Amino acid sequence: MEALRSQPAQGRGPLAATAGVSKRTVYNHFPSKDDLFAQILQELWQCSAAVDAIVYRPDTPLRDQLVTLLTHKMAMLRDPYFLDLARVAIAEAIHTPARAHSMVAKLSEKEEGAAAFLRAAQADGKLKPGDPAFMATLLQGQLKTFAFWPQVAMGQPALDEAQQAAVVTTAVDMFLAYWSIP
């Protein structure tokens, strides 16, 4: 994928234009769009692997753990490489929804780390019952509202450290206000 970044940008198709390279460069590296899209989604998945590796610890306050989890997620959302991959994947998903649907379905077979984390906190009696995947989407969606979609869709700059901390702590506090067991 890195080799694609350094190539000239003339003669582009929609995906190549989003990636900032020529169509020829894309096809020199990948035999088909499906292969390219699969690689992009795989790289996005790998970018999130470090966040997914955070496991629930019963001996540590839940709020502290959630702040750590979302702080790691926020760092990933700031990563220029991750944002570039996301832009390409989103552009291709809009351009070819059927391809995106099948690839995302394959990736969704793997459980996201935040859902596993929340399931463990539920099992420990720290969170109310509920669908952990739904809960994780709500929790992480608050970050994406401020630190992903404006950057990907509108080219806004990344949040500064104070803004990041405010979004993370507010998201965690709101989440716990609803889902925690007193």
C-alpha positions in Angstrom: 0.0 0.0 0.0 2.8 2.4 0.8 4.2 2.0 -2.8 0.9 3.4 -4.1 1.4 6.7 -2.2 4.6 7.6 -4.1 3.3 7.1 -7.6 2.2 9.9 -10.1 -1.5 10.8 -10.1 -2.5 11.1 -13.8 -5.0 8.9 -15.6 -7.0 8.1 -12.5 -10.2 6.1 -11.9 -12.3 6.9 -8.9 -10.5 4.6 -6.5 -7.0 5.6 -7.9 -7.9 9.3 -7.7 -8.9 8.9 -4.0 -5.6 7.1 -3.4 -3.7 9.8 -5.3 -2.2 7.4 -7.9 -2.8 6.4 -11.5 -5.0 3.5 -12.5 -2.0 1.8 -14.0 -0.2 2.0 -10.7 -3.1 0.4 -8.9 -3.3 -2.5 -11.3 0.5 -3.0 -11.2 0.1 -3.8 -7.5 -3.3 -5.5 -7.4 -4.8 -7.9 -10.0 -8.4 -6.6 -9.4 -10.4 -4.0 -7.5 -11.7 -6.8 -5.3 -8.1 -7.7 -4.3 -7.3 -4.0 -3.7 -10.4 -3.4 -1.7 -9.8 -6.5 0.4 -6.3 -5.3 1.1 -7.6 -1.9 2.2 -10.1 -3.4 4.5 -7.5 -5.8 5.9 -5.2 -2.9 6.6 -8.0 -0.9 8.3 -8.6 -4.0 10.4 -5.0 -4.3 11.4 -4.9 -0.6 12.3 -7.6 -1.3 14.8 -6.0 -4.4 16.2 -4.0 -2.6 18.9 -7.2 -1.1 20.2 -9.0 -4.4 20.0 -6.2 -6.0 22.1 -7.2 -4.0 25.2 -8.9 -6.5 27.6 -11.1 -5.9 30.6 -9.4 -6.1 34.0 -11.7 -6.7 37.0 -9.2 -5.2 39.4 -9.1 -1.8 37.6 -11.9 0.8 37.8 -14.1 0.6 34.7 -14.1 4.3 34.0 -10.2 4.3 33.9 -10.3 1.4 31.5 -12.8 2.9 29.2 -10.8 6.2 29.1 -7.8 4.2 28.1 -9.7 2.2 25.5 -11.1 5.4 23.9 -7.8 7.2 24.1 -6.2 4.4 22.1 -9.2 4.5 19.6 -8.7 8.3 19.4 -5.0 7.8 18.5 -6.0 5.5 15.7 -8.6 7.9 14.4 -5.9 10.6 14.2 -3.4 8.5 12.3 -3.1 9.9 8.7 -2.5 6.5 7.2 -5.7 5.1 8.8 -7.6 8.2 7.6 -6.2 7.8 4.1 -7.3 4.1 4.0 -10.7 5.0 5.3 -11.2 7.6 2.6 -10.3 5.1 -0.1 -12.6 2.4 1.4 -15.5 4.8 1.8 -15.1 6.2 -1.7 -15.1 2.6 -3.1 -18.0 1.6 -0.9 -20.0 4.5 -2.3 -19.0 3.7 -5.9 -19.5 0.0 -5.7 -21.9 -0.9 -2.8 -22.1 -4.6 -3.6 -18.3 -5.0 -3.3 -18.3 -3.1 -0.1 -21.1 -5.2 1.4 -19.4 -8.5 0.7 -16.1 -7.4 2.1 -17.5 -5.8 5.2 -19.6 -8.9 5.8 -16.3 -11.0 5.8 -14.7 -8.6 8.2 -17.7 -8.4 10.6 -17.3 -12.1 11.2 -14.5 -11.1 13.6 -15.7 -9.7 16.9 -14.6 -6.2 17.6 -12.5 -5.8 20.7 -14.7 -3.1 22.3 -17.7 -5.5 22.2 -15.6 -8.2 23.9 -14.4 -5.7 26.5 -17.9 -4.6 27.3 -19.2 -8.2 27.4 -16.5 -9.0 30.0 -17.5 -5.9 32.1 -21.1 -7.1 31.9 -20.0 -10.6 33.1 -18.2 -8.9 36.0 -21.4 -7.1 37.0 -20.2 -3.6 36.1 -22.5 -2.9 33.2 -26.2 -3.5 32.6 -27.3 -6.2 30.3 -27.5 -5.3 26.6 -26.0 -6.1 23.3 -22.3 -5.5 23.6 -21.9 -4.8 19.9 -24.7 -2.1 20.1 -23.1 -0.6 23.2 -19.7 -0.5 21.6 -21.1 1.2 18.5 -22.8 3.8 20.7 -19.6 4.4 22.7 -17.2 4.6 19.8 -19.7 6.5 17.6 -19.3 9.5 19.9 -15.6 9.6 19.1 -16.2 9.2 15.4 -18.7 12.1 15.4 -15.9 14.5 16.4 -12.7 12.8 15.4 -13.3 10.8 12.2 -16.2 12.0 10.1 -15.3 15.7 10.0 -11.7 14.8 9.1 -12.6 12.2 6.5 -15.6 13.8 4.9 -14.8 17.5 5.3 -11.0 17.7 5.6 -11.1 19.2 9.0 -7.9 19.1 11.1 -7.4 16.5 13.8 -8.6 17.5 17.3 -5.9 18.9 19.6 -5.1 17.0 22.8 -7.5 19.0 25.0 -10.3 18.5 22.5 -9.5 14.8 22.4 -9.5 14.4 26.1 -12.8 16.3 26.4 -14.5 14.0 23.8 -13.1 10.9 25.4 -14.1 11.7 29.0 -17.5 13.0 28.0 -18.2 9.9 26.0 -17.1 7.7 28.8 -19.1 9.6 31.4 -22.3 9.6 29.3 -21.9 5.9 28.5 -21.4 5.0 32.2 -24.3 7.3 33.3 -26.6 5.0 31.3 -25.0 1.6 31.3 -23.1 1.2 34.6 -24.5 -0.6 37.6 -24.2 1.5 40.7 
